C-alpha cells in the first residue's frame, strides 16, 4: 500500500513554513506566547486538543509546394502522409506528432523539475524543523520557572514541530 503524501506541491508546505518561522520568533523572543504569536489559532487549537504545434507548421511549409496556401497545405499533408503510407489525413497525424511529443516531453520535464524542487524543499524544511524542535525542547527543559502561558506556547510549538517532522519524513520516504 502506497503512502499518501501530505505535501504535493510547494504551496502545501506553507503551514510547515509558518510553524518553523513561529518557532524561530518564539525562540528569539523569550516573552512570546500564544496570544502574541503569528499563528495563535493554530497554537491555541493544539493546547485545546491536548496534543497532536510550431514544429508541425514548419514541416508543413517545407513539405508543401506553394507555402501555406491551399495547394501548399494539401500537397504538404499528402507528402507528410506518404511518409507512413497514407494520404492527407495521415499527414495531419504526422505533422501533429512533433507537437504532441514535444508537449508531453515538456510536461514530463517540467514535472520532474517541480518534483525535484519539492523534494529539496521538504528536505530543507525537515532539517530546519529538527533544529527548531531541538531548540524548543532545550528551552522547555531550561525554563521550568517560565510562566504558564510561555510553557503552553513552547509545548504547542513542540507538538506542531513533531508533527511537521513526522509528516515531512513520511513524505520523503514515499519519494
N, C-alpha and C positions, 0 to 999 in steps of 0.2 A: 504494500500500500504506500503510495507516494505521499510525502508530507506536503500539505498545502502551505504555500509561502504566505506570510503575513504582509511582506513588503514587496509589491510587484512593480513599483516604479519609484523614481526619486521623490515624487510628491508624497507618497505614502510614508516616507521616512520623517515627515515634518513633526509628528508627535515625539519621536525619539530625539530629534534635534532640540525641540523645546525643553524636554526633560534634562538633557545634558547641559544646555545653556543655563537653565534654572539652577542646576546643581553647582555650576561654576560660580554663579552670582551668590548663591547661598553660602558657599564655602568662603568666598571673599568678604561677605558682609555678615559678621557674627550676630548682628541684631535682626537679620532677616528671618521671617516666619511665614506661615501660610498666608495670612491676610495681606502681607506686603509683597508676596511673590507675584511673578508674571502669570502664573497658572494656578490661582487659588482654588478654582473649582475642581481641577484635577487632583490637586493635593488634598483638598478637603474631602473629596469622594473616597480617596484611599483611607483617610482617617475614619470616615463614616462607615466604610465597608469593613474595615478592620485589617485587611491585608489583600494582598493580592494579584513615344511614336516618331521621334525625329529621324532615326536611322532608317526606318521603313520608307519615309518620304524621300530621303536621299537615294535609296536604292531604286525607287520607282522612277525618279528623274533620270538616273543613269541608264536604266534598262529601257526606257521609253524612247521613241523616235523624235517626237516634237515637243519635248519638255512636259509641262503639266497641262497641256490641252487635252481634249477628249481623245484624239488619236494617240497622243503620247501615253495617256493613262491606260487605255485599253491595250495598247501594244506592250506597255511595261508590265501590266498584270499578266498578259498572256505569256510573255517571256519568263517572268518570275514563276508562273505556274508550270511552265515547261521544265523547270529545274527538277520538279518532283513528278513529272509525267502527267500533269493536269493542264487545265486551261486558265482562264481569267479568274474563276472562283478560287482555284487552288493558289493562284498568285496572291490573292488577298491574304491567305494564311501565311504564305512565305514572307510577304512583306511585313505582316504584323508580328511575326515571330521575334524579330530582334527587340521590338518594343516590349513585348511580354517578357522575354528572357531578361532584358536589362531591368525592367520593373521589378521582377521577382528577385533578381540579383541585388538590386539596390535596396530593396526591403530587407533582404537577409543580411546584408552588410550593415545597414543602419541598426537593425535589431541586435546584431552581435555586439556592436559598439555600445548600444544602450544597456544591454545586459552586463557587459564588462564594466561600464561606469557604475551601474547599480551595485554590482558585487564589490567594487572598490570602495564605494561609499559605505556599504554595510560593514566592511572590514574596518574602515577608519572609525565609524561610529561605535563599533564594538570595542575597539581599543580605548576610545575616549570614555565610553560608559564604564569600562572596567576601572580605569584610572579614577574617575569621579566616584564610583562606588567605593573603592578602597579609601578614598579621602573622606567620604561621608561616614564610613564605619569608624575611621580613626577619630573623627570629630565626635561621633556618638560616644565612643569609649572614653574620650578625654574630657568631655563636658558633662559629667554626671550631675553637676550642680547647675546646669543651664535651666532656663525657665521651661515650664511645661509646653508653652507654645513653640519654643525652639526645638525641643525634643520631638514633638509631634511632627514638626516640619522635617527634621532630619530623618525620622522614621519613614515618613511618606516618601521622601527622596530615595531612601534605601530600597523601599519596596518597588518603586517605579523603575529604578535603575536595574534591580534584579530582573524585573520583567523584561526590560529592554534587552539586557544581556542574553536572557534565555531565548527571546524571540529572534534576535539577530543571529545567535549561534545556530538555532534550528534552521533558519533560512539559509545560512551559509553551508550547512551540512547537506541541504537539499539541492544545492547548486550542481 
